[in-house]
């Protein structure tokens, strides 16, 4: 398996990516996957891990940094724009259709966490995608509005909208609008705010477990009001009759979002539970990633078979 740094255009923004090729690629055109990262991640973390292991199973795999994040272009930095995130997936598909190693009739999408929701939306609107799968499905707009476990008070999001409005006015006056910090200073504080899920997220993004210098520790404030009007699950009914697979951890407090997406499916749809796994376990723990990759390789092998 080899990895090459590449770039492609996404609505005028240069997106940075890693292209993973199976050993000996260069003969027959191969099935290909676009792999998206969790909300504040980068291609060197979870998405690259899945892309590399799927390339070892015979797939061309493209892991990219979302626009405004990582090594990709776009300003303001740290912007979470749902419409652009969906466009990034479609632009990645366009890029893969230009590669001589890829069979353009055999392209699938894989999204992890936030990019799971975006991958579902992109698939609904792009008939070049033959199959879609997600891992630890999440949808940022829902998570901001209702919390990771779905029980957050509505007042929390209203306060975030207040702050986002103030930031827009500050920017209009030529002042620094500031940013929304995503993580508290310590794991203990993260646990007080978000329980075990909060601790795991802090350990992955801020601790030695998964830290990367380019993963986002903040979001631009205007991300909040952009998410207020977003519902990427609205496109799920358009996926059918193409297949849809979701891999969810048995202990994931976020699983309610994946189940909501599943209920909207109109074609072949499966929820596959990973025994013993939490949401974040499926980011980096090989004892859970191994079974997940086995399932993904089987699913995409079947649904991206030669026409």
C-alpha positions as CSV (number, residue, x, y, z in Angstrom):
1,X,0.0,0.0,0.0
2,X,1.3,3.5,-0.9
3,X,0.2,7.0,0.1
4,X,0.5,10.1,-2.0
5,X,-0.4,13.7,-1.1
6,X,-2.8,15.3,-3.6
7,X,-5.1,18.3,-3.9
8,X,-8.4,19.0,-5.7
9,X,-10.8,21.9,-6.0
10,X,-14.0,22.1,-4.0
11,X,-16.2,25.1,-4.9
12,X,-13.1,27.3,-5.4
13,X,-11.2,26.0,-2.3
14,X,-8.1,23.8,-2.6
15,X,-8.6,20.7,-0.6
16,X,-5.6,18.6,0.6
17,X,-5.9,14.9,0.7
18,X,-4.0,11.6,0.9
19,X,-4.5,9.0,-1.9
20,X,-4.0,5.4,-0.7
21,X,-3.3,2.8,-3.4
22,X,-3.3,-0.9,-3.0
23,X,0.0,-2.8,-3.5
24,X,0.5,-3.3,-7.2
25,X,-2.2,-0.9,-8.3
26,X,-1.7,0.2,-11.9
27,X,-3.3,-2.6,-13.9
28,X,-7.1,-2.9,-13.9
29,X,-9.2,0.0,-12.7
30,X,-10.2,-0.5,-9.1
31,X,-13.1,0.4,-6.8
32,X,-12.6,3.5,-4.9
33,X,-13.7,5.1,-1.6
34,X,-13.8,8.7,-0.3
35,X,-13.2,8.8,3.4
36,X,-14.2,11.7,5.6
37,X,-12.9,12.6,9.0
38,X,-14.8,13.4,12.3
39,X,-15.8,17.0,12.9
40,X,-12.6,18.5,14.2
41,X,-10.2,15.8,12.8
42,X,-7.7,15.7,10.0
43,X,-6.8,13.2,7.4
44,X,-3.8,12.0,9.4
45,X,-6.1,10.7,12.1
46,X,-9.1,8.4,11.9
47,X,-10.0,8.8,8.2
48,X,-6.4,8.0,7.2
49,X,-6.4,5.0,9.4
50,X,-9.5,3.6,7.7
51,X,-8.3,4.6,4.3
52,X,-5.0,2.8,4.7
53,X,-6.6,-0.4,6.0
54,X,-9.2,-0.4,3.2
55,X,-6.4,0.1,0.6
56,X,-4.8,-3.0,2.0
57,X,-8.1,-4.8,1.1
58,X,-7.8,-3.7,-2.5
59,X,-9.6,-0.3,-2.6
60,X,-8.3,3.0,-3.8
61,X,-9.0,5.3,-0.8
62,X,-9.0,9.1,-0.6
63,X,-8.8,10.7,2.8
64,X,-9.2,14.5,2.8
65,X,-9.1,17.5,5.1
66,X,-12.4,19.4,5.0
67,X,-12.3,23.0,3.6
68,X,-11.3,25.6,6.1
69,X,-9.6,22.9,8.2
70,X,-6.3,21.0,8.3
71,X,-4.1,21.6,5.3
72,X,-7.0,22.6,3.1
73,X,-7.6,26.2,2.1
74,X,-10.5,28.5,3.0
75,X,-11.1,31.4,5.4
76,X,-12.1,31.8,8.2
77,X,-10.2,29.0,9.7
78,X,-12.1,26.4,11.6
79,X,-15.4,27.1,9.8
80,X,-17.8,24.2,9.9
81,X,-20.1,24.8,6.9
82,X,-22.4,21.8,6.4
83,X,-23.1,22.8,2.7
84,X,-19.4,23.0,2.0
85,X,-18.7,19.7,3.8
86,X,-21.2,18.0,1.5
87,X,-19.6,19.7,-1.5
88,X,-16.2,18.4,-0.4
89,X,-17.4,14.8,-0.7
90,X,-18.8,15.5,-4.2
91,X,-15.6,17.2,-5.3
92,X,-13.6,14.2,-4.0
93,X,-15.7,11.9,-6.2
94,X,-15.0,14.2,-9.1
95,X,-11.3,14.0,-8.4
96,X,-11.4,10.2,-8.2
97,X,-13.1,10.0,-11.6
98,X,-10.0,11.5,-13.1
99,X,-7.6,9.0,-11.7
100,X,-6.5,6.2,-14.1
101,X,-6.4,3.7,-11.2
102,X,-10.1,4.2,-10.5
103,X,-13.2,2.6,-12.1
104,X,-15.5,5.7,-12.0
105,X,-18.5,3.3,-12.0
106,X,-17.4,1.8,-8.7
107,X,-17.1,4.7,-6.2
108,X,-18.4,4.7,-2.6
109,X,-18.4,7.1,0.4
110,X,-17.3,6.4,3.9
111,X,-17.8,9.0,6.7
112,X,-16.8,8.8,10.3
113,X,-18.7,10.8,13.0
114,X,-19.7,14.2,11.5
115,X,-18.6,13.2,8.0
116,X,-21.0,10.2,8.3
117,X,-23.9,12.6,8.2
118,X,-22.3,14.6,5.4
119,X,-21.6,11.4,3.4
120,X,-25.2,10.4,3.6
121,X,-26.3,13.8,2.3
122,X,-23.7,13.8,-0.5
123,X,-24.8,10.3,-1.6
124,X,-28.4,11.4,-1.7
125,X,-27.6,14.1,-4.2
126,X,-24.9,12.4,-6.2
127,X,-25.8,9.4,-8.4
128,X,-22.1,8.7,-9.2
129,X,-21.9,7.2,-5.7
130,X,-22.9,3.5,-5.7
131,X,-22.8,2.8,-2.0
132,X,-22.3,4.7,1.3
133,X,-21.2,3.6,4.8
134,X,-20.7,5.4,8.0
135,X,-18.9,4.8,11.3
136,X,-20.1,6.3,14.6
137,X,-22.7,8.4,12.6
138,X,-23.2,11.9,13.9
139,X,-24.7,15.0,12.6
140,X,-23.1,18.3,13.9
141,X,-26.3,20.4,13.7
142,X,-28.2,17.8,15.8
143,X,-25.3,17.4,18.3
144,X,-25.0,21.2,18.8
145,X,-28.8,21.5,19.2
146,X,-29.4,18.5,21.4
147,X,-26.1,17.3,22.7
148,X,-24.2,14.1,22.0
149,X,-26.7,12.0,23.9
150,X,-29.8,14.0,22.7
151,X,-30.8,15.3,26.1
152,X,-29.2,18.8,26.1
153,X,-31.4,21.7,27.2
154,X,-32.6,23.9,24.2
155,X,-31.2,26.9,26.1
156,X,-27.7,25.8,25.4
157,X,-28.0,26.2,21.7
158,X,-29.9,29.4,22.1
159,X,-26.9,30.8,24.1
160,X,-24.5,29.7,21.3
161,X,-26.7,31.5,18.7
162,X,-26.5,34.7,20.9
163,X,-22.7,34.4,20.9
164,X,-22.6,33.8,17.1
165,X,-24.8,36.8,16.5
166,X,-22.5,39.0,18.6
167,X,-19.4,37.7,16.8
168,X,-20.9,38.6,13.4
169,X,-21.6,42.1,14.6
170,X,-18.1,42.4,16.0
171,X,-16.7,41.4,12.7
172,X,-18.8,43.9,10.9
173,X,-17.3,46.6,13.1
174,X,-13.8,45.5,12.1
175,X,-13.2,43.8,15.5
176,X,-11.9,40.3,16.2
177,X,-15.0,38.1,16.5
178,X,-13.1,35.5,18.4
179,X,-13.6,31.7,18.1
180,X,-15.7,29.0,19.9
181,X,-13.3,26.8,21.9
182,X,-14.2,23.2,21.4
183,X,-12.5,21.6,24.4
184,X,-11.9,22.7,28.0
185,X,-8.4,22.7,29.5
186,X,-8.5,19.3,31.2
187,X,-10.1,15.9,30.8
188,X,-11.8,16.3,34.1
189,X,-13.6,19.4,32.9
190,X,-14.5,17.6,29.7
191,X,-16.0,14.9,31.8
192,X,-18.0,17.3,33.9
193,X,-19.5,18.7,30.7
194,X,-20.0,15.6,28.7
195,X,-19.5,12.5,30.8
196,X,-17.4,9.6,29.6
197,X,-18.0,10.7,26.0
198,X,-16.5,14.1,26.7
199,X,-13.5,12.6,28.4
200,X,-12.8,10.3,25.4
201,X,-13.1,13.1,23.0
202,X,-10.7,15.2,25.0
203,X,-8.2,12.3,25.3
204,X,-8.3,11.8,21.5
205,X,-8.1,15.4,20.3
206,X,-6.1,17.0,23.1
207,X,-4.2,14.2,24.8
208,X,-1.5,11.7,23.6
209,X,-4.1,9.2,22.4
210,X,-4.8,10.9,19.1
211,X,-3.5,14.5,19.2
212,X,-2.5,16.1,15.9
213,X,-1.3,19.7,15.7
214,X,-3.7,20.5,12.8
215,X,-6.9,19.1,14.2
216,X,-9.2,21.9,15.1
217,X,-9.5,22.9,18.7
218,X,-11.9,25.7,17.9
219,X,-14.6,26.6,15.4
220,X,-15.4,30.0,13.8
221,X,-18.5,31.4,15.5
222,X,-20.5,31.6,12.2
223,X,-20.4,27.8,12.2
224,X,-23.2,27.8,14.8
225,X,-25.8,29.7,12.8
226,X,-24.9,27.8,9.7
227,X,-25.7,24.6,11.5
228,X,-29.0,26.1,12.9
229,X,-30.6,25.8,9.4
230,X,-28.9,22.5,8.4
231,X,-30.3,19.0,8.4
232,X,-28.1,16.7,6.3
233,X,-30.4,13.7,7.0
234,X,-33.0,15.3,4.8
235,X,-31.3,13.7,1.8
236,X,-31.3,10.1,3.2
237,X,-34.5,9.1,1.4
238,X,-32.8,9.9,-1.9
239,X,-30.1,7.3,-1.3
240,X,-32.4,4.4,-2.2
241,X,-32.4,2.1,-4.1
242,X,-28.6,2.3,-3.4
243,X,-27.4,0.6,-0.2
244,X,-26.5,2.3,3.1
245,X,-24.6,0.8,6.0
246,X,-24.0,2.3,9.4
247,X,-21.5,0.9,11.9
248,X,-22.3,2.0,15.5
249,X,-20.6,1.2,18.8
250,X,-22.8,-0.7,21.3
251,X,-21.9,1.9,23.9
252,X,-22.1,5.0,21.7
253,X,-24.2,7.7,23.3
254,X,-24.5,9.2,19.8
255,X,-26.2,6.1,18.3
256,X,-29.6,7.8,18.4
257,X,-28.5,10.0,15.4
258,X,-27.6,6.9,13.3
259,X,-30.9,5.3,14.2
260,X,-32.7,8.4,13.1
261,X,-30.9,8.3,9.7
262,X,-31.7,4.6,9.4
263,X,-35.4,5.3,9.9
264,X,-35.3,7.6,6.9
265,X,-33.8,5.1,4.5
266,X,-35.9,4.0,1.5
267,X,-33.5,1.4,0.0
268,X,-31.4,-1.4,1.5
269,X,-30.1,-0.2,4.9
270,X,-28.3,-1.9,7.7
271,X,-27.2,-0.9,11.2
272,X,-24.3,-3.1,12.3
273,X,-23.3,-2.9,16.0
274,X,-19.7,-3.2,17.0
275,X,-19.6,-5.1,20.3
276,X,-18.3,-3.2,23.3
277,X,-17.3,-0.1,21.4
278,X,-18.1,3.5,22.3
279,X,-18.3,6.3,19.7
280,X,-14.7,7.3,20.1
281,X,-13.4,3.7,20.4
282,X,-14.0,3.4,16.6
283,X,-11.6,6.3,15.9
284,X,-8.4,4.5,16.9
285,X,-8.7,1.3,18.8
286,X,-7.8,-1.6,16.5
287,X,-9.7,-4.2,18.5
288,X,-12.9,-2.3,17.2
289,X,-11.5,-0.9,14.0
290,X,-10.5,-4.4,12.8
291,X,-14.1,-5.8,12.9
292,X,-15.3,-2.5,11.4
293,X,-12.9,-2.8,8.5
294,X,-13.9,-6.4,7.9
295,X,-17.5,-5.4,7.6
296,X,-16.7,-2.4,5.4
297,X,-14.5,-4.5,3.1
298,X,-17.3,-7.1,2.7
299,X,-20.0,-4.5,2.1
300,X,-18.1,-2.4,-0.4
301,X,-16.7,-5.5,-2.1
302,X,-20.2,-6.6,-2.7
303,X,-21.8,-3.3,-3.7
304,X,-18.8,-2.0,-5.7
305,X,-18.4,-5.2,-7.7
306,X,-17.6,-4.9,-11.4
307,X,-20.6,-3.7,-13.5
